[in-house]
Amino acid sequence: MNAPVTLPEPIWFSDDWSEWAAFVDKYYETFTQDFLTPPKPRFQGRPVLVSRFSGPEDEGKEAKFWHLITKEHKDGGRDPDPNRAERINWIRFIIENHQHFKTWKYLEAVKNKMEPRWYIWAEADNFLVIIAERDGLYHLITSFWVEDWNKAKLNNKYDKRVP
């Protein structure tokens, strides 16, 4: 890791749930600008791709967008997650400035095979971005606010990183 960098100011949610839809529009504007409009973000000199898949329940927005601003709950559904959503403008910045953050490659079991994934952890700011490496291409998998309960799990993955 190099010298620390300052992350962009989050796009703060007002905590007024009647305004959530307006904030979703702001977050989607950032997602579109950072990931769908060229140029693509780059990691280690190569572009990071984002799935454009959109299902019928996705309100005309990419499923990946919803994944980046919501949190899975126990029954498999997803709920709004302001901690994630407010920091959507950090994802590209963290990817493109990964050398300033705790970055490592880890082999992850995905669909009965091992897939190399890059973890980029803005540890001081409690935020993580995960990118998959597939056939020489990078794909954005997720990002999330790192809570105290999962820091040990991440440090364990770091300790088992691919050299």
Helices and strands as residue ranges (DSSP letters): G 17-19, H 20-31, I 32-36, E 42-43, E 46-49, G 56-58, H 63-69, E 70-72, E 78-80, H 82-85, G 88-90, H 91-96, G 98-100, E 102-110, E 113-122, G 123-125, E 127-134, E 137-145, H 148-159
